[in-house]
Amino acid sequence: MRILKTQTLRGPNYWSIRHQKLVIVRLDLEDLAERPSNEIPGFYEGLTEALPSLIEHFCSPGCRGGFLSRVREGTMMGHIMEHIALELQTLAGMPVGFGRTRETATPGVYQVVVEYIDEQAGRYATRAAFRLCQSIVETGHYSLKELEQDLRDLQDLGAQAALGPSTESIVKEAEARDIPWMQLGSRAMIQLGQGAYQKRVQATLSNFTGILGVELASDKEGTKKILQDAGVPVPRGAVIYYLDELEQAIADVGGYPIVIKPLDGNHGRGITINIDSWELAEEAYDAAKEVSKAVIVERYYTGRDHRVLVVNHKVVAVAERVPAHVIGDGKSTISELVDETNRDPRRGEGHDNILTRIEIDRTTWQLLDRQGYDLDTVLPAGEICYLRATANLSTGGIAVDRTDDIHPENIWLAQRVSRIIGLDIAGIDIVTADISRPLRETDGVIVEVNAAPGFRMHVCPSEGIPRNVAEPVINMLFPPGTPTRVPIIAITGTNGKTTTTRLIAHIFKQTQQVVGYTTTDGIYIQDYLVEKGDTTGPQSAQVILQDPTVEVAVLETARGGILRSGLGFSYCDVGVVLNVAADHLGIGDIETVEDLAHLKSVVVETARPNGYAVLNADDPLVAAMAQRVKAQIAYFSMNPDNELVRSHTQRGGLAAVYENGYLSILKGDWTLRIEQAVHVPLTMGGRAPFMIANALAASLTAFAQGVSIESIRAALMTFQASVDQTPGRMNLFDLGEFHALIDYAHNPASYEALGSFVNNWPGECIGVVGGPGDRRDEDFITLGKLAADIFDRIIVKEDDDTRGRPRGDAAALIVQGIQEGGSDRPYEVILNETEAVNTALDSAPSGGLVVILPETVSRAISLIKARHPLQQPTPYQTASISNSNGDYTVTVETAANTQNGFQTVEVQAEEATLNLGVNRG
């Protein structure tokens, strides 16, 4: 067997809305295609020997051992590989449980779907599962050494990808509040919230953390001076740069005992405390110089080390930090006690676990020597031996919660210090014999103020009550009532997605909000192009949701992106499905139009319960999606008597219909007319029914989001099927003697929709037709038949990118369709698109229409613009008139008179009669 392809899904997808992180392996079983597991000698025994923990997999029998019973009775290798990949991740500390295995239309080829926590670990697990299966098939076993290496590799991948404990606590609190988050591509930054409502954190630095505060906190001597000037108790100390300054500095702070530490250090690196001799002072100076050019010499204050965490200038947690140590049992050496302590499952490397493993280094040897011990010393029972001078958790220390013990005066002092230094999140280190008494009574001091303090000691103390210190951080970033999400409007369907997306974006612009939207021709924010290209996938959606100016996101969502990566968002406020028709079938294992409907339903299934799913009531496949969604339903229909719409609105539901020539909103018994279709430029005078349907969907979507009828009307009246607003979508050009139309129709449904407009054209119609090369043969034949029904004359061309087909093959199939259509329509084949377009334009009759269905919209537009099309008249003009006193304003909307260019409109306002001559140009 062999892996044909591996892909990763990162959002709601075809396989699951809830399980968004999935690896999909396309697996060819080859010679195992007809050999279930019970026909492979020794396979069951080899599998249970390698992974006995698979006994816990219930699988379809629904009981412990259910999966292994399937293996014993006989199941296919793809199914087995799925369960192994899940189990390997679980054994490596990343528990996952969702998986699916389905045979494709290609015999012997399966889709194996496996959940993951970390993407790289998930992909590794599927490869390891493949190797394990293959090894047992070929040899009857999988070595323990290989399995242990797989698990170590998975653990390493998981550790590398894991968030730090502080960041993780903030992210978990955000998730608990339904605040979306995403990792940004640089400096380990996390975005909380979306668009204009986002905030960012980097560990425990936040949007509100000032650079001046961070810089000051990093300057330990500068911090001490500022605090000393403010009357805050701090250690006496001096900064030196050379060894020959050390002796005088010791004298200046009052002699031994002293502390020596680097000026720019952190995490306890280079710090030596309780120094009581010149020899130790020299060694400590050298250790500090390895970390910083400047060295601080301070008086050593006896007492216990406390970290006070202040968030938004409020004390939220206090921890006493105890240096790494062991306690004697009367029989074990110090070395053995260290090993025993490190076997605590809570200890790990760095910040990975609640506690950090104790490492033996120079500082440890010095401390042991000063205590008269070495690693072979057997400590008496109950005696404590300290292995570190500092109490940092990162060097093996432990934390004891003291939040409930701190004296109110010390709380006031810590909060004052956070304001003096200027930090929104501060870790204040206090040395005092008793934190429950004021520092002035215990000769206590504030030894440091830290920016970006770690949360681990508070979230997971070794002793005492865990404190949810992330809660006040989120409260600071997002005070109650503060929005965190921008409205997300997601649009999908077989045809009309781009036009509807652009129209919805145009409607929301009327509300004076900043709109970001993605389409097949680019990513836009307001009227500015961010990135050109087909941008209908999840990465493009992320560009919009990460932009700090965007207030509304309107996202065209195509099938390809959903299949390749899933959606780029977890939830939307309105999901829109315009239609589902045969297109792209046979690609990506979407074999039937029902498969395609299931895929597109993912968009509306992510609509929030208090949001809307906007569905086409005239399309049975779309209307049926109502059974799959949790959101409220809103239908649109070209038929005001549609029974589904009628029963829905009778129950108080929301709908939009085309009735008596009007685009109207229905809500219960109410009918709210927006505008007559003939006056809406997009509908081309009401002659393009599919554009009316797009306008209904867009209007209904906006109305469901609270946009007023007036704003919707204003948007409809100013939105045209033009090169500027909808490039490649029903772009009509006046070339004087004849007209040309560019439309990106490329499947049978879009051909039929186009035909509903073309068939109303009074003159001869020439079609320049083709289709993407990755479609099925029968699709090209169908396009040929439809072209014969629509056009009077046909020129068949081919895309430059044939997508793997032999040159001329697609054109031949279209010609076959034209011939099978039974008509005698004249046609010719010109494979080159540019030549085909120019031939059609050169031969167009007077009053005729040349319809171009291009591969490259921009190229087709350029060819037409080279012929200098006439300026299109603005269908509606607006005039605003005010009297000299400014008492009133009259706004007049007038239809342009295409005969003489003027129309006179009489408007009664107050007691004045205004005669307006409006030039249509």
PyMOL commands that set and color helices and strands:
alter all, ss='L'
color gray80, all
select helices_A, chain A and resi 30-32+37-39+43-50+52-56+66-73+77-91+119-139+144-161+165-176+195-197+211-218+220-229+243-252+278-289+334-342+362-370+393-395+408-421+439-442+456-459+470-477+497-509+538-546+559-565+593-605+620-627+643-650+677-679+681-683+689-704+709-717+748-758+777-790+809-820+833-842+857-865
alter helices_A, ss='H'
color red, helices_A
select strands_A, chain A and resi 2-9+22-28+99-103+109-115+181-183+190-192+199-202+205-206+237-240+258-262+272-275+295-299+304-311+314-322+325-327+347-348+355-356+384-386+398-401+425-432+445-451+488-492+515-519+522-525+528-532+552-556+572-577+607-616+632-637+654-659+662-667+670-676+731-734+739-742+765-769+793-796+827-829+849-852+876-882+889-895+902-909+912-919
alter strands_A, ss='S'
color yellow, strands_A
deselect
rebuild
show_as cartoon
